[in-house]
Amino acid sequence: MNPGFDPEEIAQLRRECKAERLNFVYIADEFEDEEEENNEHAHVQFVGTYKDKEVVYDALIYTLRLHHSTLVYDAALERLKKEIPNYVSPDERDENYKDNPEEDEEAEMLLTEFIEEIEENEEIKVKEHVETDDQFEYGIGLEVGLNKTEINEKVINDFIIRFNAGRIQLDSTLYSFTGSEEED
């Protein structure tokens, strides 16, 4: 049984929300750097209804800019692996990885080139979305991409209120971003 449907778990989350005076609680991600000021995404849990049953929603809410840059990076990495088939990206390296500074430098330059090319050609476009995962291990998983400049308490709160009321209106406009916009 999925514990996110358990009335005890739901009651516990309600108490935590009440204590925080919010309609959600933040979930600390183990791979998240605590020092880093993050305003482009949030991992939260809140109580809602799914198929007429109360449930815990486990939601990852992020800006379209962050979603776009992640997809662009992944696409650039794919191209890089075609050019340098034995390249191992920093986040895929294990303790047995042998550093190769020359290859790394070449790979980073190529990666940057690919990223700029993908952005320039607007090859990747994103739009607001809510993806539901009912096979999630705890409650119902949500991935939410919103066209906001930042993900803050008000944005999260407004989303949850509209989501729970069944009044989500997603912007279907396709957006593309470039990395240079971040320097403004």
N, C-alpha and C positions, 0 to 999 in steps of 0.2 A: 504493500500500500504506500502511496505517495504521502509523506508526512505534511506536505503543503496543503492537504485537504483535511487534516486532523483538526477538529474543533478546539482542542487544547492548544495547538500551535497557533491557530488563528487568534484565539483569546490572548495568548502571550504577545503576539505581534500588536494587537489592539492596545494592550497595556503599555508596550514600548512606545508606540506612536503617541499615546496620551501623555506619557512622561516627557516626550520630546516636544509636545504641543504641535505636532505635525500630522499629516495624514499618511506619512511614510517614515521609514527609518533608512539611514544610509548603511550600506554594507561595505566594510573595509575589504579591499581586494589584496590578497597576499603579495601579488606582484606589483602593486601600486607603490610608488615612491612617496612616502608620507611628506617629505620636505617639499615636493613639487606642488606648486599651486595649480590645481586642475579646475578649469571652469568649462571644459569642452565635453565632459561626460560625467555621469554619475551612475553608481550601482545602488539601487534601492529596492526595498520590499514594501508592499502595501496589500491591504485586504480588499478584495473585489469579488465579483461573482463570475463564475464560468459554468455555462450550461445549467443555470439555476442552482448552483451550489456555491457556497462561500469558499474562497480559496486564497492562498497567499500568492501574489504575483511577484516574481523575481525579475526586475527590469533593469536593463542596461539602456540608459538614455544618453544619446550623444548628438552633437551638432552635425549638420550635413557636411560642414567643412572637414571635420575630423574623419567622418565616414569616407568622404572623397579622397582625402590624403592617404588613408589606409589602403583603399582600393588602387590608387595610383602607385603607391609603393609596392604593393603585391604584384601588379602588372609589370612594373619596371624590373622587379626581382626575377620574374619569369623570363623576361627578355635577357637579363644578365646571365641566367643559368644556361640559356641557349648559346650565348657567346663564350662563356667560361663554364663548361659543364661540371667541373669539379669544385666550383666555388661553393663555400659554405657560409651562409650569412651569419653575422654575429649572434643572432638569437637562436640559431640552430647548432651552435658549437658546443661540444662537450669538453670534459677535462682532458681528453686525449688529443684534442685539436692542436696541430702544430701551426704556430703563427707564421705567416708569410707576408711580411710588410709590403713587398713590391706588388704581389698579386692583390692584396687588400687595397692598396692605393689605386691601382688600375681599375679594380672593381668599383670602388667608390666613385671614381670619375665617370665611369660608364653608367653607373646607377643614376648619378645626378643628371647626366645627359638624357637618359631614358625618361626620367621623371619630368624634366623640362619639355621633352618632345611630346609626351603623353598629355601634359597640361596645355601646351601650346595648341595642339591639334584637337583639344577638348574631346579626347577619345573616351573619357569616362564621365558620365553624367549621373547625378544622384537626385532622388526626390524623397520627400518625407514618406516615412513608412512605419508600420507597426507590424512586426512579425511575431506570431504566437507559436510557442513550442509546447505542445501539450504532452510531450514525452519527457519533459524536464524532470530531473530527479527530486526537486523540491517545489511543489506547487506548479504554477504555470510560468514558463519563461517568456519574457518579452524582450525584443530588440526594437528600440524606438529611435528613429532618426528624425530630428526636428530642424527646421530652417531657422535657427536662433543663433545669435552671436555667442551666447554662453548658456550653459545649463546650470541654473541656480534654483534656490528653493521655490521661488515664485513660478518658474517655468515647470518644475516638477509637479508642484501642487496643482497648477492649472491643468496640466496634462491628466493627472490622476482623477480630478473632479470630472473632466469631460469624458475620460475613458470609462469611468464607473457609471456615468449617466448615459453611456452609449451615444455620445455626441461628438466623437472625434471627427474633425474635418481636416483631412490631410491635403497639403498643397501638392498638386500633381505636376507642377512645373519642374522641368529637369534643370539642374544646376551643375556648373563646372567651376572649379576654383583654381587659382594658381598660387604657388608658394610665396611669390613675391608680395602678395597682398598682405601677408602677415607682418611686413616690416613697416607698414603705415603708422 
